[in-house]
């Protein structure tokens, strides 16, 4: 699966915190309030990597057609 074919969801204690997907050359973040923010790949990784190291966080990757 390529970056532009997936949605990445970050959960904290089983509650959805962030939804990320690739849009063109930027990553798009949809907040829990529905606000969309755009980020570079480096900014995206700075949000994703700390979540991977913590026990209370879960990362789910889904096909993009569910967005």
C-alpha positions in Angstrom: 0.0 0.0 0.0 1.4 3.4 -1.0 1.1 6.6 1.2 -1.7 8.0 -0.9 -3.7 4.8 -0.7 -4.2 4.8 3.1 -5.6 6.6 6.0 -3.7 6.6 9.3 -5.7 6.9 12.5 -4.2 7.6 15.9 -6.1 6.5 19.0 -5.5 7.3 22.6 -7.1 4.8 25.0 -9.4 3.6 22.2 -10.6 7.2 21.4 -9.8 8.6 18.0 -7.4 11.5 18.3 -6.1 12.2 14.7 -6.8 11.1 11.2 -4.0 11.5 8.6 -4.0 11.0 4.9 -1.7 12.0 2.0 -3.0 14.8 -0.3 -0.7 15.7 -3.1 2.8 16.4 -1.7 1.5 17.2 1.8 -0.1 15.2 4.6 -3.6 16.3 5.8 -4.6 16.0 9.4 -8.3 15.9 10.3 -8.7 16.8 14.0 -11.5 15.4 16.2 -13.4 18.7 15.6 -13.3 18.2 11.8 -10.7 20.9 11.1 -8.2 20.0 8.4 -4.5 21.0 8.8 -1.7 20.4 6.3 1.8 19.2 7.2 5.0 18.2 5.6 6.2 14.6 5.9 8.6 15.7 8.7 5.8 17.3 10.7 3.6 14.2 10.1 6.4 11.9 11.5 6.8 14.2 14.5 3.2 13.4 15.4 3.3 9.7 14.5 6.5 8.6 16.0 5.9 9.5 19.7 2.5 7.8 19.5 4.2 4.6 18.4 6.4 4.6 21.6 3.5 5.0 24.1 1.5 2.1 25.5 -1.9 4.0 25.5 -1.7 4.8 21.8 -2.9 2.6 18.9 -2.2 3.3 15.2 -4.5 1.9 12.6 -3.9 2.0 8.8 -6.9 1.6 6.5 -7.5 1.7 2.8 -8.3 5.3 1.6 -11.6 4.5 0.1 -13.1 4.6 3.6 -12.4 8.4 3.9 
